[in-house]
Amino acid sequence: MAYRWKNTLTAADITPPGVYLNRRQIMAGLAGAGVASLAGPAVAVEDLTPNSWDDITNYNNFYEFGTGKEDPANNAGALTTAPWSVTIDGMVERPGAYDMQDILSKMTIEERIYRLRCVEAWSMVVPWNGFELADLLALAGVRPEARFVAFETLYRPEEMPGVRYPVLDWPYVEGLRLDEALHPLTIMATGLYGKPLPNQNGAPLRLVVPWKYGFKSIKSVVRITLSDTQPPTSWNKSLPREYGFYSNVNPTVDHPRWSQASERKIGGGLFASKVPTLMFNGYEREVSALYDGMDLVRNF
Amino acid sequence: MMAWIWSGTSDPMIARLNTLLRHIPVWAVYIVGALPAPVWFYLGVTGGLGVEPIKALEHELGRLALQFLVLGLLVTPLRRYAGLNLLRFRRSLGLLAFYYVCLHLLVWLVLDVQVPQQIWADILKRPYISIGMAGFVLMIPLAVTSNNRSVRRLGAMWRRLHRLVYVIAVLGALHFAMLVKGLQFEPFVYVLFVLLLLMMRLRIFGFFFGLGVRRPGGVGESG
């Protein structure tokens, strides 16, 4: 079931490609509170201007293609994204390899204009196309004992020059609690600005969890595993003091090496000013109930 | 101070190179060395540094500072082990390193952090910034005493004072290595390079590797 969550602008408002490259003003954001049945955008509406195609496709962290921000744009061209299949296994009714074309034929693609906040204190606004992760998981049938979802990125050294270096323990892995994974804001993106997802942005299929730091939104996913134990995650394995399992965007909990209170919006040039970071990246209304009673300083 | 005693080396290639170097005026090194800063700034303003020019400019200026520090540290080993004489340029290399550290700091303060309260918090709370800041502070006395008058006035003290550059280079390389996410290649090249250049100054290094030393008699330069 698609359209559980609504931008105030949705698929109906998609502008022809020539126009949105001019950075039109887009109204998007908090309305709907994650419940599509709520009629009309009665609550706060915010101006979200998506970053340009150039911004979004030339400033990426995808260490499998190098640690420089432009390395993915320069090196990801060689990545073969078709054919592609995603293995869904673990605590599911129908484990197996799901072909990308089959998945797409069963999903409804919608546009989601989300803020993206990197743990490095920069941010963008991205007009994703994709479907809810909940719908993909429903294909495989989540068994009742499952509590967590683990994700794995493709590991293909011959097409990924960055994995020659032990920057991280390859392959890249991430994880969510099942309720986070099933939240209507959590999507699997397949496109950008109505076009197929560029390789440097995680083609052909990537996770997008807009209230968490960007590294949680794992790219080029090849495996999804349901389990009853919290799965390991790459950055947490590498530096547990700096990157927690949750990694929710939180301006009051600093990274040990830098402040998370503010962020720089990409695209403002050399004299761009900083803006305050929002709790849960501005999706507090939608997701804070997931963490009721939790100490967010300890569970960073 | 004893560069004038220096008369040459047995290697004709190096000797030719030394002659060539004698014809390069020091002011040219200052100009060519300082040029990247305005070029990078211009690129940043005009979109040539990608979609996030602030970090790009800040990192490039920091990288240039480290590179000039490493070049400065190369002068003595190159002279001692290869017979190449760059001593005339050492002051300019050091001052250019200081110039880039100042610009790097300025970009960080004015364009990057912006919020004054956060600047102090960052310097005190964030080890990699504390370390970078310590490196900058230690460079100030060296820059101030880099003129001929100070060299004369301070005498032996001057040389001892300027050994601070060893500490500064280590702090600079550490500052870089501590700032990156994950185990990245580039900062460790600088750390390794700086450590290697410092090791080459140890007497024990000369003992083990000193067979090939091309050292002109009477030159006791230890910097």
Chai-1 contact restraints between the chains, C-beta under 6 A:
chainA,res_idxA,chainB,res_idxB,connection_type,confidence,min_distance_angstrom,max_distance_angstrom,comment,restraint_id
A,D55,B,V51,contact,1.0,0.0,6.0,A-B,restraint_1
A,N58,B,V51,contact,1.0,0.0,6.0,A-B,restraint_2
A,Y59,B,V51,contact,1.0,0.0,6.0,A-B,restraint_3
A,Y59,B,E52,contact,1.0,0.0,6.0,A-B,restraint_4
A,T67,B,Q184,contact,1.0,0.0,6.0,A-B,restraint_5
A,Y165,B,F185,contact,1.0,0.0,6.0,A-B,restraint_6
A,P166,B,L183,contact,1.0,0.0,6.0,A-B,restraint_7
A,V167,B,G182,contact,1.0,0.0,6.0,A-B,restraint_8
A,V167,B,L183,contact,1.0,0.0,6.0,A-B,restraint_9
A,L168,B,G182,contact,1.0,0.0,6.0,A-B,restraint_10
A,S238,B,G182,contact,1.0,0.0,6.0,A-B,restraint_11
A,R257,B,R126,contact,1.0,0.0,6.0,A-B,restraint_12
A,S259,B,Q118,contact,1.0,0.0,6.0,A-B,restraint_13
A,I266,B,V51,contact,1.0,0.0,6.0,A-B,restraint_14
A,I266,B,E52,contact,1.0,0.0,6.0,A-B,restraint_15
A,L270,B,G44,contact,1.0,0.0,6.0,A-B,restraint_16
A,L270,B,V45,contact,1.0,0.0,6.0,A-B,restraint_17
A,L270,B,P53,contact,1.0,0.0,6.0,A-B,restraint_18
A,K274,B,Q114,contact,1.0,0.0,6.0,A-B,restraint_19
